[in-house]
């Protein structure tokens, strides 16, 4: 009897509006079950999908173009630099081999001239001494390898280029022993510095490629959900 009275005291009443009342002789609670969920407007959903499609298409195109540019500016020079290994060099001799090498600035398109300074250094490998031509970096190596220029400068005025080359000659003459990079195949060539490291190569490849495939995955996901109905619907409305 006590159990029946307790069940009668604690009774549940569900009305047509899905309001639930828990009553007790000493307390009462009210819980409302929200059965009507707010629906996303169709225009808002279509707009979001269109923005997703267009954004991903833009990112895919941009990252592809950027990666092609970086492959030429960073990846290719890095592969060329990887052929040079670190060693110790000593200064031997420096002299001007050409007083007026023509050059053109890639940004301003200014044309000028600079003196071609050839620097000879020596290093020891497998008990033998090797005298090689020194280049300050991979860019000078590729552009002025035929002339044997150790460094290059392409400012607006020839006097600025000459001053830059003379400063480089002064610095290299006062460095009796220094680190350099020798070519594993061409034993008569050496670099003073390297531009790109393995970490730089990682960032150059990882971020554009990662964004490229992430955008493709987003487009595929949106296609599986929508089947491009946001675009076909617009075409039917136009027709």
N, C-alpha and C positions, 0 to 999 in steps of 0.2 A: 504494500500500500504506500509505504514511504517513497519507493521508487516511482510509482505512478504519479504521486503528488509532485515530486521533483520534476518529472518530465512535463507535467502540466504547467508548472511554474515557469520552466524554461522552454518556451515554445517559439517556433519560427514561422513567420508569416511572409510570404512572397507575393507581392502585388503585381499588377500588370505592367508596371514601369520598371520592373527588375530592381525594386528597392527591398532590401532585406532588413528586418527588424528583429533584434534579439532582446526579449523582455524578461525581466526578473522582478521579483517583489521589491528589491532594493536598488537595482540599476537598470539602465537601458542604453543600448548602443545602436547606432545606425550606420550601415555600410551601403554604399551605392555602387553597384556594378555598372561600369560604363560599357555598354554593349555597342553603342554607336561610335565607331572609330572615324576620326576625321580623315577623309579621303583626300589624296593629293590631286589638285586640279590637273586636268589633262593637258592644258596649255603649258603649265609649269613643267610637267614631266617631259613633254616634247621639246621644250626649250632647253632643258638640262641635257637631254640626249644629243641634241644638235650641237650644243657647246662642247660636249665630250668628243663627238666625232671630229669637229673642226679643230679642237685643241690638239688631239692626238695626231691628226693628219699634219698639222703645222709642226709639231715636235718631231715627227718621223722625217719630214722633209728637211727640217733645219739640222737635225743631228746627222743625217746622211751627208749633207753638204759640208758641215763643220768637220766631220771625220775625214772626208776626202781632202780638205785643206790641211788638217793636222797631219795626215799621213804624208803629205808632201813636205810640210814645214818641220815636223818633229820626228816622225817614225823613220822616214828615209835617212835623214842625217844621223839619227841614233844608230841605225844599222851600220852606217859607214864609220861612225866613231867607235863602234864595238870592235872593229878590226885593229884598233890601236891599243897597245898594252902599256901599263905604267912602268917607267924605269927612271934612272937618274942620268941627267945630261950635264955636260960642262960646255961653257962658251968657248968657241974657237976663233971665229972671225965674222965680220959684217961689213958689207960694202954695197954701194948703189949700183945696180946693174942696168937700170933704165930710169931716166930722170922725168919722164912724162908718160905714165900709163893712164890711158883714158878710163873713166868710170862714169856711171850714171846712178844717181840716187833713186831708189825705187819709189820712195814716197813723194818727194818734190820734183822728180824728173830733172833735177839740175845736173848738168854735165860739167865735169872738172877733170883735173889730172893730179896724180900723186907720184912721188918718187918710189920706185920699186927697190926696197931694201932686202937683200938676200943675207940670211943669217945661217952660219954653219955651226953645228954643235956636234959633240962627240959623246958616245955612250959605249959601254962595254957589255958584250954579250958572248957567253961561252968562251971567255978568255981572250976574245978578239975585240979590238977597237974599231968602231964604225963612225965615220963622219957623215952626217946627214944634213939635209936642208930643213930648217925649222919654219913652221907656220903657226900663227898665233891661235887659230881655231879652224873648225871644219869648213866654215863659210869661205874664208880666205883660201883654204886648201882647194876647194872645188872651183872657185872663180879664177884664181891666179896661179894655179899649179904650173901652167906652162911657162910663166914668167919666173917662177921661183920667189915670189914676193912673200916676205915673212908676215907682213901686215898690210892692211888696206884702209884707206880713209877717203870718203867721198863727200866732203863738205861743199858748200857753195863756192868758196874761193880756194884757189890752188895754194895760197900761202898757209891756210889752215891745215890743209892736207900735209904739206911739207913739215909744219911744226909738229903734227901728230906723229909722223914717221920718225922724226928726230928724237922725240920724247921716248918712243918705243925703243929706239936704238940705244939711248942713254940708259934706260932701265935694264935692258938685256945685257949690256956690257958690264954692269955692276953686279950681275948675278953669276958668279963663277960656277956654282953648282946648284942645280934646281931640278925639280921633277918635270918630266915630259912623257909623252906617249909616242911610242914607236909603232910603225905599221908591221903587222905580222908577215906580210908578203913583200911589200916594197920597202926594203931595208934602208933606202936613201931618203926617207920622209919621216917627219916627226911633228907632233902637235904640242903646243905649249899648254893649252887648256881644252877641256871638254865642256860642251854646252849642256848636254842632256844626261840625266841619270836614269836608273831603272825605275825609281819612284815617279819621275816625270812621265815616263812612258806608260806606267800603270794608270795614272790619272787621265792621260790623253786618250787611252783606249777604253778604260772602264766606264767613265761617266757618259760619253756620247753613246757608246754601245748599250749601256744599261738603260738609258732613257729611250733609246730606239726600240728595244725589245719590250720594255714596260709599256710604251705607247701602243705597240702592236697587240700586246695582251689585253689592254683596255678596250681597244677597238673590237677584238674578237669577242670579249665578254659582252660588250654592248650589242654586238650583232646577234649573239645567241639569245639575248634577252628580248631584243626588239625586232630583229630580222629586217632592219632598215625600213620599217614601216613609217618612221617619221618623215622620210623623204618621199616614199611612194604616195603617202597621203597628200602631201603638197602637190604632187603632180596631178592626182585625180581632181583636186580642187581647182587647179588651173584649167584642166580640160573641161 
